[in-house]
Amino acid sequence: MSSQNFQNPFQISPIFFTKHNKINKIEQVYNKENITKGFINNKEYELNKRKLEKVNAPISPTIRTPPLWTLNNFDLGSGLGKGQFGRVYLAREKTSGFIVALKVLNISELIKNNAEKQLLREVEIQNNLRHPNILRLYGHFYDKKYVFLILEYAAKGELFRHLRKCTRFTEKRASKYFAQMAGALGYIHKKHVIHRDIKPENLLLDLDDQLKIADFGWSVHAPSQRRKTLCGTKDYLPPEMVENQPHDEKIDLWSLGVLCYELLTGNAPFEESANGRDTTYKRIAKADFTIPDHVSVDARDLISSLLQRDPNKRLPIKNVLNHPWILKHQKNSNVLRVTNRYYCL
Ligand SMILES: Nc1ncnc2c1ncn2[C@@H]1O[C@H](COP(=O)(O)OP(=O)(O)OP(=O)(O)O)[C@@H](O)[C@H]1O
């Protein structure tokens, strides 16, 4: 089922270019300037303006996209999973045979839950990211009822499922996923994007066991200001968020520390206890956690240097990638070569 045997139609498909050129051509030829120059008449202008409006029709004032793709371009396969607003299916682009995951979101559910903006943000951000450990969003289209996201297919599914199956990962395996995650975060931070919802459920694995960050629903593009919205998943919330303080990209460093802990132990360090949410929040605010004895000295050091109460004391991403624990397990692997190449972009 690997899609690597096929040409990626979302980059080079003749269909894409034909449709895209058609829009460009309409835009170039049928503009007001050409009427005044006498190249086209008013009737032609009106006709083609309507055509252009149709291809650019928005589903809401915020989402605008030319429908380069429709459901007819795909053969649908089995369901891959269910999310809050719809389902994800295995699908094949008919002309090229290219395999994708098609995420089908119910528009009325999105509107009912006020999630339009969140989706728009997800689409805008994910559309602009190109990194081997970030799930590609190839495109999107919509009809009256649904928005369809054309996503890279991650054949091995959720990292979370694999973690639960073996309770906890070996240090070598954990360090591989962790390094890939850190590399991808370094890349998005350079683009002034904060993820804000790192957790194993949002991480997928492809057929080659490469990690893919999949969910950008809570991410924000934050050029300068420090933000205050409470978001993300409880276990992974950093002290500045539980205390309702402004936050910046350093919240992802905290979550990276929580992720490292969970990959190595099978549990998050601040999992909600029987004593309830307030107790959990107090423990997070004090960075009060203990690391089980089986975790190596190097890994402990890395976790502790990320789970720092003060965001400014957290280990910066570039030092994370050079940490002895990562170097020890990944020095001769391809992981660091790829990660460093993209980090330097
Ligand atoms: N690109 C993909 N490749 C393979 N499986 C996928 C892909 N995207 C999603 N899935 C599967 O489908 C499930 C549902 O995905 P979806 O992104 O809709 O849900 P979610 O992130 O769990 O929920 P939500 O974002 O709505 O809270 C995932 O848990 C995963 O198992």
The ligand as an ORCA input file, in Angstrom:
! r2SCAN-3c Opt
* xyz 0 1
  N      -3.178     10.526      7.694
  C      -3.594      9.455      8.333
  N      -3.097      8.238      8.052
  C      -3.538      7.159      8.729
  N      -4.470      7.188      9.706
  C      -4.996      8.374     10.024
  C      -4.597      9.569      9.353
  N      -5.275     10.592      9.888
  C      -6.079     10.067     10.839
  N      -5.911      8.740     10.924
  C      -6.625      7.835     11.848
  O      -7.938      8.302     12.022
  C      -8.182      8.623     13.386
  C      -9.051      9.848     13.488
  O      -8.317     10.958     13.016
  P      -8.768     12.446     13.254
  O      -7.626     13.308     12.881
  O     -10.072     12.699     12.626
  O      -9.089     12.401     14.727
  P      -8.481     12.905     16.066
  O      -7.232     13.668     15.879
  O      -8.467     11.727     16.991
  O      -9.679     13.764     16.479
  P      -9.981     15.273     16.535
  O      -8.849     16.032     15.886
  O     -11.254     15.366     15.780
  O     -10.098     15.486     17.984
  C      -6.803      8.808     14.009
  O      -6.840      8.497     15.342
  C      -5.947      7.845     13.200
  O      -6.008      6.554     13.771
*
